[in-house]
């Protein structure tokens, strides 16, 4: 028994809700996000931007208004990349684990632990090739992590995932500066998504912008890039 009386299942790095049953392989009837998602860490918070398009097998636009970023923690958000169902299931699992941790300890999980937990869930669960971005703020500052399907967790000042990543990275590599404020980073992340939308058929139909600060998470959708650029 640990000192806080919570027993041996007390680590923030392992799921507490048990394993998710396996599912069949993915085919072209599965809704996928295609996607471009961007995360930028700044001194005063994290800016996240995603497009809005979902497709069937990457060939047919099945939905033009998919919210691909969700709050999962009082001061953290996660993007949806991969199959829509797998990404939604992953977010529900991670949100539940984070809430359970906070309930048991009466404090939020720090972002590094949340990222490690996300990697463990990605590696152990049947979430169909997700590759999300996690952005969050805690006592140690602002953080951006990319999570790969094998459970790898990589921290960076900015990162991009999804089918439009090469186009979006070009914008960030050219215009990113280490001292960006969150408003400038939000505009830059929207510009990166816009660049991907112009050429990547898996991305399109507008942009969702999320700002994550020590006060919480704000998420807003925009059909027209002119509203935010």
QUILINHU-V414290 format. One record per pair of residues at least 24 apart in sequence whose C-alpha atoms are under 8 Angstrom apart, sorted by sequence separation. I is the first residue (numbers start at 1). GAP is how many residues later the second one is. D is the distance in Angstrom with one decimal. If there is no record, write none. Layout:
I | GAP | D
I | GAP | D
This chain:
31 | 24 | 5.6
32 | 24 | 6.2
34 | 24 | 6.5
94 | 24 | 6.6
168 | 24 | 4.4
171 | 24 | 7.5
31 | 25 | 5.0
32 | 25 | 6.9
73 | 25 | 6.4
111 | 25 | 6.0
122 | 25 | 7.7
167 | 25 | 7.4
168 | 25 | 5.9
186 | 25 | 7.4
30 | 26 | 5.9
31 | 26 | 7.1
32 | 26 | 7.1
72 | 26 | 7.4
73 | 26 | 7.3
111 | 26 | 6.8
122 | 26 | 7.4
123 | 26 | 6.3
133 | 26 | 7.7
168 | 26 | 8.0
29 | 27 | 5.7
30 | 27 | 6.7
94 | 27 | 7.8
111 | 27 | 6.4
122 | 27 | 5.7
123 | 27 | 4.8
124 | 27 | 8.0
133 | 27 | 7.7
168 | 27 | 6.0
28 | 28 | 6.0
29 | 28 | 6.4
110 | 28 | 6.0
119 | 28 | 6.0
122 | 28 | 6.5
123 | 28 | 4.4
133 | 28 | 7.2
167 | 28 | 6.1
168 | 28 | 5.5
28 | 29 | 4.1
50 | 29 | 7.6
110 | 29 | 7.9
118 | 29 | 7.3
119 | 29 | 7.4
122 | 29 | 5.1
132 | 29 | 7.0
164 | 29 | 7.9
167 | 29 | 5.1
182 | 29 | 7.7
27 | 30 | 7.2
28 | 30 | 7.9
54 | 30 | 7.7
115 | 30 | 6.9
121 | 30 | 7.3
131 | 30 | 6.7
166 | 30 | 7.9
31 | 31 | 7.2
90 | 31 | 7.6
119 | 31 | 7.7
120 | 31 | 5.6
131 | 31 | 7.5
165 | 31 | 7.2
194 | 31 | 7.2
90 | 32 | 7.6
111 | 32 | 7.1
115 | 32 | 7.7
119 | 32 | 4.0
164 | 32 | 5.0
167 | 32 | 7.9
118 | 33 | 7.6
119 | 33 | 5.9
164 | 33 | 7.4
74 | 34 | 7.3
119 | 34 | 5.9
73 | 35 | 7.6
76 | 35 | 7.5
164 | 35 | 8.0
190 | 35 | 7.5
164 | 36 | 5.5
90 | 37 | 6.3
116 | 37 | 6.7
163 | 37 | 7.0
89 | 38 | 7.1
115 | 38 | 6.7
164 | 38 | 7.4
190 | 38 | 7.3
191 | 38 | 7.2
163 | 39 | 6.4
164 | 39 | 6.7
190 | 39 | 7.3
86 | 40 | 7.4
87 | 40 | 6.5
163 | 40 | 7.5
86 | 41 | 4.3
87 | 41 | 7.9
187 | 41 | 6.6
37 | 42 | 6.9
85 | 42 | 8.0
86 | 42 | 5.5
187 | 42 | 6.1
86 | 43 | 8.0
87 | 43 | 6.2
37 | 44 | 7.8
83 | 44 | 8.0
86 | 44 | 7.0
83 | 45 | 6.2
35 | 46 | 6.5
82 | 46 | 6.8
83 | 46 | 7.3
33 | 47 | 7.3
34 | 47 | 7.1
82 | 47 | 5.8
83 | 47 | 6.9
33 | 48 | 5.8
34 | 48 | 6.7
82 | 48 | 4.5
32 | 49 | 7.8
33 | 49 | 5.5
81 | 49 | 5.3
82 | 49 | 6.6
32 | 50 | 5.5
33 | 50 | 6.1
80 | 50 | 7.5
81 | 50 | 5.4
32 | 51 | 4.1
33 | 51 | 6.1
80 | 51 | 7.7
81 | 51 | 5.4
31 | 52 | 5.7
32 | 52 | 5.3
80 | 52 | 5.7
30 | 53 | 6.7
31 | 53 | 5.6
79 | 53 | 5.1
80 | 53 | 7.9
30 | 54 | 7.9
31 | 54 | 7.4
78 | 54 | 6.5
79 | 54 | 5.3
78 | 55 | 5.6
79 | 55 | 6.8
78 | 56 | 4.6
77 | 57 | 5.9
78 | 57 | 6.5
76 | 58 | 7.1
77 | 58 | 5.5
76 | 59 | 5.6
77 | 59 | 6.4
76 | 60 | 3.9
75 | 61 | 5.6
76 | 61 | 6.5
75 | 62 | 5.6
75 | 63 | 7.3
137 | 75 | 6.8
136 | 76 | 6.3
137 | 76 | 6.0
138 | 76 | 6.8
135 | 77 | 7.3
136 | 77 | 7.5
137 | 77 | 5.8
17 | 80 | 7.1
81 | 80 | 7.5
82 | 80 | 7.9
16 | 81 | 6.6
81 | 81 | 6.3
15 | 82 | 6.5
48 | 87 | 7.4
47 | 88 | 7.9
12 | 89 | 7.2
46 | 89 | 6.1
46 | 90 | 6.5
45 | 91 | 7.6
46 | 91 | 7.4
45 | 92 | 6.4
39 | 94 | 6.7
41 | 94 | 7.6
38 | 95 | 7.5
39 | 95 | 7.8
37 | 96 | 7.4
39 | 96 | 6.7
45 | 96 | 7.7
46 | 96 | 6.2
12 | 97 | 7.4
44 | 97 | 8.0
45 | 97 | 5.4
46 | 97 | 7.1
6 | 98 | 8.0
43 | 98 | 7.1
44 | 98 | 7.2
46 | 98 | 7.3
43 | 99 | 6.6
13 | 100 | 6.0
42 | 100 | 6.4
12 | 101 | 6.1
13 | 101 | 7.5
41 | 101 | 5.7
12 | 102 | 7.5
15 | 102 | 6.8
26 | 102 | 7.0
41 | 102 | 5.8
13 | 103 | 5.7
14 | 103 | 5.8
22 | 103 | 7.4
23 | 103 | 6.3
25 | 103 | 7.8
41 | 103 | 5.9
13 | 104 | 4.7
21 | 104 | 7.8
22 | 104 | 5.5
40 | 104 | 6.6
12 | 105 | 6.8
15 | 105 | 7.7
19 | 105 | 7.8
20 | 105 | 6.0
21 | 105 | 7.4
39 | 105 | 6.3
14 | 106 | 6.7
15 | 106 | 7.1
19 | 106 | 7.1
20 | 106 | 7.1
13 | 107 | 7.4
42 | 115 | 7.7
41 | 116 | 5.3
40 | 117 | 6.0
41 | 117 | 6.1
40 | 118 | 4.3
39 | 119 | 5.5
40 | 119 | 6.7
38 | 120 | 7.5
39 | 120 | 5.5
38 | 121 | 5.9
39 | 121 | 6.5
38 | 122 | 4.6
37 | 123 | 5.6
38 | 123 | 6.8
36 | 124 | 7.1
37 | 124 | 5.4
36 | 125 | 6.0
37 | 125 | 6.3
35 | 126 | 7.8
36 | 126 | 4.7
35 | 127 | 4.9
36 | 127 | 6.1
34 | 128 | 6.3
35 | 128 | 5.5
36 | 128 | 5.0
37 | 128 | 7.7
34 | 129 | 5.6
35 | 129 | 6.4
36 | 129 | 6.0
38 | 130 | 7.8
36 | 132 | 7.5
77 | 133 | 7.9
47 | 135 | 6.3
77 | 135 | 7.2
42 | 136 | 7.6
43 | 136 | 7.4
46 | 136 | 6.7
76 | 136 | 6.3
42 | 137 | 7.1
43 | 137 | 7.8
44 | 137 | 6.7
45 | 137 | 6.1
49 | 137 | 7.4
75 | 137 | 6.1
42 | 138 | 6.1
43 | 138 | 6.8
44 | 138 | 6.2
47 | 138 | 6.0
48 | 138 | 6.9
75 | 138 | 6.4
42 | 139 | 6.0
43 | 139 | 7.7
47 | 139 | 5.1
69 | 139 | 7.4
75 | 139 | 6.1
42 | 140 | 6.0
49 | 140 | 5.6
50 | 140 | 7.8
64 | 140 | 7.7
65 | 140 | 7.1
68 | 140 | 7.3
75 | 140 | 7.0
76 | 140 | 7.6
77 | 140 | 7.1
48 | 141 | 6.6
49 | 141 | 5.8
64 | 141 | 5.7
65 | 141 | 7.9
67 | 141 | 6.7
69 | 141 | 7.3
75 | 141 | 4.8
76 | 141 | 6.8
47 | 142 | 7.0
51 | 142 | 6.5
74 | 142 | 5.8
75 | 142 | 6.0
42 | 143 | 7.4
50 | 143 | 6.5
58 | 143 | 7.9
74 | 143 | 7.2
49 | 144 | 6.9
58 | 144 | 6.2
40 | 145 | 6.5
40 | 146 | 8.0
51 | 146 | 7.6
71 | 146 | 6.5
55 | 147 | 7.1
54 | 148 | 7.5
40 | 149 | 7.3
53 | 149 | 7.0
54 | 149 | 7.9
70 | 149 | 7.9
39 | 150 | 7.1
53 | 150 | 5.6
69 | 150 | 7.7
38 | 151 | 5.9
52 | 151 | 7.1
53 | 151 | 5.3
51 | 152 | 5.9
52 | 152 | 5.9
53 | 152 | 5.9
51 | 153 | 5.6
52 | 153 | 5.5
38 | 154 | 7.5
51 | 154 | 6.7
52 | 154 | 5.6
67 | 154 | 7.8
38 | 155 | 7.3
51 | 155 | 5.6
52 | 155 | 5.9
37 | 156 | 7.1
51 | 156 | 4.4
52 | 156 | 6.9
36 | 157 | 6.1
50 | 157 | 5.5
51 | 157 | 6.2
49 | 158 | 6.6
50 | 158 | 5.2
49 | 159 | 5.6
50 | 159 | 6.7
36 | 160 | 6.8
49 | 160 | 4.6
48 | 161 | 5.7
49 | 161 | 6.3
47 | 162 | 7.4
48 | 162 | 5.0
47 | 163 | 6.0
48 | 163 | 6.4
47 | 164 | 4.8
46 | 165 | 5.8
47 | 165 | 6.5
45 | 166 | 7.0
46 | 166 | 5.0
35 | 167 | 5.6
36 | 167 | 6.1
45 | 167 | 5.4
46 | 167 | 6.7
34 | 168 | 4.3
35 | 168 | 4.7
45 | 168 | 4.5
33 | 169 | 7.2
34 | 169 | 6.1
35 | 169 | 7.9
44 | 169 | 6.6
45 | 169 | 7.3
33 | 170 | 7.9
